[in-house]
Amino acid sequence: MNKTGIAIIGFGGMGAWHGKTISAIEELSLRGTYDIKPERCAAAEERGIHAYESLEALLADPAVDIVTVAIPNHLHRDVCIRAMEAGKHVVCEKPVTLSSQDLQAMIDASKRNGVLFTVHQNRRWDEDFQTLRYIYDQHTLGRVFRIESRVHGSRGIPSDWRNQKEFGGGMVMDWGVHLLDQILHMIHNPLVSVYATLSYVTNENCDDGFTATLKFEGDLTVVVEVGTSNFISLPRWYMLGENGSAIIQNFAQEGKIVMVSDWENRDAVPVVTAAGLTKTMAPRTSETIKKYPLPVQTADVKDFYRNVVKAIRGEEPQLVTHAQVMRVMKLMEAIFESARENKVITDFEARVCAAGE
């Protein structure tokens, strides 16, 4: 097989992950890495990965066809553009950069130099998302009117550059970029409105959590939430449809689907509360509902890189496109604006269209 050469700029946690992943892909040949920290270059050498003496040396290597950029967020734009100007195809870690203006400059560099440019939106291959998307696409619950997507932690925001706003830190940029990409990848209806709040529980400099309410055409509301001070986590996914509900508790895909089996039988035994009876909120009787296991889906995150190689060779379309990445960036900007000004953003689609002109 004629393998495609690839090198990694930045050999921290994600850079090392990329190295391990790339090494397991037959279509790719890992040529080496470069990091500004000598100890990280040494760590790469200890793993049998060549460490270039400089960024210039990496970009000058004709055996390198693709460059993966895994460095702090605020450095993405300049390094990616530099790599594309050197004729390299580029895979950039998320978030691609800090603004839609910077992103447009990166897209322009890709087009100007005739090279592929994409973003590592790897959580499209998360199996919990794949399962939820399957339920949605199959119309299992009938018309879906609400989806909730959450990730919760209890250790606060990381203490490195990720808690510095000027470096592209914060949970909207860190985890929000994944959850928002998943939603926009799954739902193709126009986005009617965006309203968001940010939290600063453990850090005053940048957001350590957020809640965004997205309303799509067709009467669908999506709540996307990230929290870092949650000692009791809410479900990873919760979906409500006309004919039933689905819950996915965690990344391990523990959960279930509960659907109505007898719409005509709505009777229930009243629930006794401290202040009286309620029949409206009493649970359905067992003979009117059915419980089903989740239709668990599987995925291989290495398919991201396989697609990059095939897209370069002209064998299939690029999966993570410029338009998709711009849409996510515009949504993150709308979330920041909504939270800052405490207002509902209602012209999101117009903003996206303007970015594509």
Rosetta blueprint (number, residue, H / E / L):
1 M L
2 N L
3 K L
4 T E
5 G E
6 I E
7 A E
8 I E
9 I E
10 G L
11 F L
12 G L
13 G H
14 M H
15 G H
16 A H
17 W H
18 H H
19 G H
20 K H
21 T H
22 I H
23 S H
24 A L
25 I L
26 E L
27 E L
28 L E
29 S E
30 L E
31 R E
32 G E
33 T E
34 Y E
35 D L
36 I L
37 K L
38 P H
39 E H
40 R H
41 C H
42 A H
43 A H
44 A H
45 E H
46 E H
47 R L
48 G L
49 I L
50 H L
51 A E
52 Y L
53 E L
54 S L
55 L H
56 E H
57 A H
58 L H
59 L H
60 A H
61 D L
62 P L
63 A L
64 V L
65 D L
66 I E
67 V E
68 T E
69 V E
70 A L
71 I L
72 P L
73 N H
74 H H
75 L H
76 H H
77 R H
78 D H
79 V H
80 C H
81 I H
82 R H
83 A H
84 M H
85 E H
86 A L
87 G L
88 K L
89 H E
90 V E
91 V E
92 C E
93 E L
94 K L
95 P L
96 V L
97 T L
98 L L
99 S L
100 S H
101 Q H
102 D H
103 L H
104 Q H
105 A H
106 M H
107 I H
108 D H
109 A H
110 S H
111 K H
112 R H
113 N H
114 G L
115 V L
116 L L
117 F E
118 T E
119 V E
120 H L
121 Q L
122 N H
123 R H
124 R H
125 W H
126 D L
127 E H
128 D H
129 F H
130 Q H
131 T H
132 L H
133 R H
134 Y H
135 I H
136 Y H
137 D H
138 Q L
139 H L
140 T L
141 L L
142 G L
143 R L
144 V E
145 F E
146 R E
147 I E
148 E E
149 S E
150 R E
151 V E
152 H E
153 G L
154 S L
155 R L
156 G L
157 I L
158 P L
159 S L
160 D L
161 W H
162 R H
163 N H
164 Q L
165 K H
166 E H
167 F H
168 G L
169 G L
170 G L
171 M H
172 V H
173 M H
174 D H
175 W H
176 G H
177 V H
178 H H
179 L H
180 L H
181 D H
182 Q H
183 I H
184 L H
185 H H
186 M H
187 I L
188 H L
189 N L
190 P L
191 L E
192 V E
193 S E
194 V E
195 Y E
196 A E
197 T E
198 L E
199 S E
200 Y L
201 V L
202 T L
203 N L
204 E L
205 N L
206 C L
207 D L
208 D L
209 G E
210 F E
211 T E
212 A E
213 T E
214 L E
215 K E
216 F E
217 E L
218 G L
219 D L
220 L E
221 T E
222 V E
223 V E
224 V E
225 E E
226 V E
227 G E
228 T L
229 S L
230 N L
231 F L
232 I L
233 S L
234 L L
235 P L
236 R L
237 W E
238 Y E
239 M E
240 L E
241 G E
242 E L
243 N L
244 G E
245 S E
246 A E
247 I E
248 I E
249 Q L
250 N L
251 F L
252 A L
253 Q L
254 E L
255 G E
256 K E
257 I E
258 V E
259 M E
260 V E
261 S L
262 D L
263 W L
264 E L
265 N L
266 R L
267 D L
268 A L
269 V L
270 P L
271 V E
272 V E
273 T E
274 A L
275 A L
276 G E
277 L E
278 T E
279 K L
280 T L
281 M L
282 A L
283 P L
284 R L
285 T L
286 S H
287 E H
288 T H
289 I E
290 K E
291 K E
292 Y E
293 P L
294 L L
295 P L
296 V L
297 Q L
298 T L
299 A L
300 D L
301 V L
302 K L
303 D H
304 F H
305 Y H
306 R H
307 N H
308 V H
309 V H
310 K H
311 A H
312 I H
313 R L
314 G L
315 E L
316 E L
317 P L
318 Q L
319 L L
320 V L
321 T L
322 H H
323 A H
324 Q H
325 V H
326 M H
327 R H
328 V H
329 M H
330 K H
331 L H
332 M H
333 E H
334 A H
335 I H
336 F H
337 E H
338 S H
339 A H
340 R H
341 E H
342 N L
343 K L
344 V L
345 I E
346 T L
347 D L
348 F H
349 E H
350 A H
351 R H
352 V H
353 C H
354 A H
355 A H
356 G L
357 E L
